[in-house]
Amino acid sequence: MTSQSERTFSIIKPDATKRNLTGEINAIIESTGFRIVAQKRILISLDQARKFYEVHGSKPFYDDLCEFLSSAPVVVQVLEKENAIADYRKLMGATNPNAADEGTIRKRFGISVDQNSVHGSDSPETALAEIKFFFSDTEIVG
C-alpha cells in the first residue's frame, strides 16, 4: 500500500451473487481506479452475520439483515486507492436503489433497500475492523 492509498472493505451481497453479477460489479470497481487486493467467495454463517452486524443489534431490521447476508454466497473484498472509503461509498450509491444516483452500483443492480447488492465500510475504523473480520494479513496481497 502506498502512503497515499487507503483500504476499504466491500461485500457483494447475496442478491448480486445469485444473479451472477460479481464480474460486472468488479469491472465497475476496477474501472473507477480501485485495486482489488483481496477477494474471496464465501458463505457466511448466521452466527458470523450476527457478529458482523452486531452494531445494528437493537434495530428492527437486524434479524432480517443477518438472515439475508447468510442466505447465499457473498464475495468479500479489500479495495485500495486514494480516498477509498469515501470514493467507494459514492460509487455504491444510496442505500435505497431508487434514491441512488445514476451510474452507481446500487442504482444499476440493487433490487430494494434490503437487497442493494453491495456493502462498504463507512469509516477508517470500521474498514479496519471489517477487513480483519474476514481476512488475515497474508490474504491481502495487493
Secondary structure, DSSP 8 states (H G I E B T S, - for coil): --TT-EEEEEEE-HHHHHTT-HHHHHHHHHHTT-EEEEEEEE---HHHHHHHTGGGTTSTTHHHHHHHHTSS-EEEEEEEETTHHHHHHHHH--SSGGGS-TTSHHHHH--SSS--SEEE-SSHHHHHHHHHHH--GGG---
